[in-house]
């Protein structure tokens, strides 16, 4: 579990300029920082296939089936795209 946390921490620090100086002071507002982190976590878990999670495919054109962490947890059956993420309407309960 520690390896996974370090991997996500490294990914966030690599992709978000606000975390490169070990502080989020360069994000002007907390809401902006939260949105940046959530978008990167979505990309990491739903869009980007991870090499360690791929499955061998028997006698097909491709050797492996790429999988995202969300696919490994059976939350989805395919890697998402940014267009699918931005155009999918989610059911929310009224406040």
FENGIWO-V301090 format. One record per backbone hydrogen bond with DSSP energy under -1.0 kcal/mol. CO is the residue of the C=O (numbers start at 1). NH is the residue of the N-H. If there is no record, write none. Layout:
co | nh
CO | NH
CO | NH
This chain:
co | nh
1 | 5
2 | 6
3 | 7
4 | 8
5 | 9
6 | 10
7 | 11
8 | 12
9 | 13
10 | 14
11 | 15
12 | 16
16 | 19
17 | 20
19 | 22
24 | 27
29 | 33
30 | 34
31 | 35
32 | 36
33 | 37
34 | 38
35 | 39
36 | 40
37 | 41
38 | 42
39 | 43
40 | 44
41 | 45
42 | 46
43 | 48
45 | 70
46 | 80
50 | 53
51 | 54
55 | 65
63 | 57
65 | 55
67 | 50
68 | 72
69 | 73
70 | 75
71 | 74
81 | 85
82 | 86
83 | 87
84 | 88
